[in-house]
Structures are given as structure tokens and as C-alpha cells.
């Protein structure tokens, strides 16, 4: 009997990449490969790349080196966004044997016949205009939570972003297929599903290959809420101009959707938002936060923000800082602007010095700590439901409440992947919240 080949995967970047890696891994399994952890010796290492930031590019080379140290004879394949944008650059990295772009990555097993090492990586990368079809994906690596892809690509033209160049036009999964995938996930004892995509608020565009919307994001949310067996649904990142009041109101009364929103802002200055070619001004953002607070006062609201964009003066930055300081939000994801090839912003005047970018980033990260602390403090004494995760971290088990408060309690394996009703008691030194149990809602 022939030994089954071993394949390992490494994912850089977003939740969407994780969902796609998981789908690619299942394809390998169907072809007779055994999946192993990336820390183990494998015959094939597949790296799903990201190119949102310069750091993700650097990480790729480090991951390749790691694979080569584990097995210098291993076959290394690069797929994903960076592979689409700069295939020749990846192919020239020592150790890389195969580079697949946006449309080819889901057919990777068709390209792997000879696992001999190549002097130069073999490239199969399409013109991005050809990335006009949809491949559904979901991740089931963490058995407490799954990422369900509902949409891909983007039609927006933000001046700093390479994603439309890496993933193509906006297109959506058929609603019936999303529901089918959701049922498959829930059947595997996974308690929470996180909806993911490039621009999920644009859901419905490109469904069945049509430019017009067959369904809206609200249709999607309403349909998923009716699926039996799903206990929690979480919306990942959604553009403020596409998060409608009707959706917010529905979530507030939903059976399964949790009170947690992550809404990209990018800048609190209208001048910078215009330079970025964002499709809203800060006033729209204020309205969205106010609506969420009106119907879900306990909701968690996360914010993406970019510092150091070309033309961002000290005044513009302080405008952003004060805007966020006064806004009733819960935490920040802070990104330091980095120049990306083939974007409008890369050629803009008013380049911000790297040390200034770093200083501004540090200030906003500090503000995020303050905001999260204030949000956690506002939740102390309340009763919530927590989903416990599977890792034993220094004698503790962690989990998240429906409104994304991170909690901890002494390790108990019986709590893994269970939903428990708890009372939030105090904030620990590491920033997580201690709890008291009320009664069990679900058994392992």
C-alpha cells in the first residue's frame, strides 16, 4: 500500500483566507492526502498569501524558510492575493515551486503531479478580469467557530487598496448554497458562524453571475437566522454605507445574530476620506454608531483605522483621534499605511514619514486599550452567554460573550465548545474578564 502524502497549510491575512484554506485542504483530503500541522514534516506546504500590508509580504518569505527547515525536499506552493499580484516575485523566492493566482488556487491538486523541487517557481496566474466566478468556502479548523464565505471581490476603488486587483469584481454565493454550507457547519457541532467576504455588505451582487442584486445583505441575514441548529451568527467587517438601519434593527431582535459589529472607518477626517475615495463621510459613521447604540446599548463596536495616509497632517490625525475618542465604540484595529504598487495612493504627494506613522499608530493603539477597558467596565455585573474555546492557556480557558467580551476561568475541559450563562465580575490584569457561572445552557 502506497504511503499517503502529507500536506500542511499556513494562512496569512484575513478570515476570508482562512475559510478558503480550509476548503483547499478538504480538496487535498478528497485526493488522498493527509493534512498535518505546519510545524510537522510534510511533503507539500501550501501558503495562502496576503498583500494588504507590507508586513504580510515579509511574512511570506519567513514562512517559506520555516517550511524548508522542516523539510528541504518539500514541495512549496504559494496561493492567494500576493500570488495574484506579484507571481514572479513569489516564484523567485528560494524554495517556492508553484505559484497560483486568484482562479487557480481552488484547482491546486490539478497542478501537483510531480513533487520534484524546481529551480524557479512555476507560475499559473490569470488576468484578474477572469476572476469572475464564485467558489464557496468555509473553515472548520476551530471546532467552536467557523468562517463562512458569502461574497468575494470588490468593485470599490479605494486609493490605498490592492484587493480589487487581487480578487477581482464583487460577486456573491447563491443564497441557497450559503444556507446549505451553514447547515453543514452546524451539523458538525460548531456553535458559532462568522460571515466573511471582501465586502459582505455588497452581498447579492454577482449572484448567479448577474450584475444586479438577486438578494440583499438583509435577505441573507434573515434567511440565515431561520437555519435550525445554528446557535450564534456573527457579522465580520461591513462598510458603514452598506450597514443599513433595517439590518441593525433585525440583528437587535434576531434569534442567532450577536450584538457585535466591526465597521471600517479608516479616517475621522472627511478630507482624508475623500483622498481615500471612501464612499461615505464621517457623519454617516456617527449615524451608524448612534443607531446601534439606540437599539443595542450593550453592543460591541470595532473600528478599522489607517494612520499615515499621504496628505494626513497633524491636524488631520488629531481630527481622527478626537473623533474616535468621543465616539461610543469598543476597540480599534489600527493599520499603519504602507505603499502598495499599482494604487493611486502610492503616487500621492504629502508622504508621511515612517517615524510619524509609528507615533500615530502608537497613540491610537493606546486609545484602543482605553476604549476596550471602558467597554468591559460597562459590562461588569451583567449576565451574558459565553462560548468557551478549546485551548488551555496557562491553566485558564477563554471564551467570548455574544457581545465580544473576552472572559477567562480556570481550565475545565468539560467547558470546551459549550455555551454557558455567566455573570461578568471583574477585569483581570491581562485585560480579560473573570466570571461567575449561573446555569449551564449546553453540555459538551
ABEGO torsion letter per residue (X at the ends): XBBBBBBBBBBBEBAAAAAAAAAAAAAAAAAGBBBBBAABBBABBBBBBBAABAAAAAAAAAAAAAAAAABAABBBBBBEAAAAABAAAAAABBGBABBBBAAAAAAAAAABABABBBABBBBBBBBAAABABBBBBBBAABAABBBBBABBEBABABAABAAAAAAEBBBBBBAAAAAAAAAAAAAAGBABBBBBEABAAABGBGBGGBABBABBAAAAAAAAAABBGBABBBBBBBBAAABBAAAAAAAAABAABBBBBBBBAGBABAAAAAAAGBABBAAAAAAAAAAAAAABAABBBBBBBBBGBBGBBAAAAAAAAAAAAABBBABBBBBBBBBBBGBAAAABBGBBBAAAAAAAAAAAAAAAAAAAAAAAAAABGBBBBBBBBABBBGGBBBBBBAAGBBBBBBBBAAABGBBBBBBBABBBAAGBBBBBBABBABBX
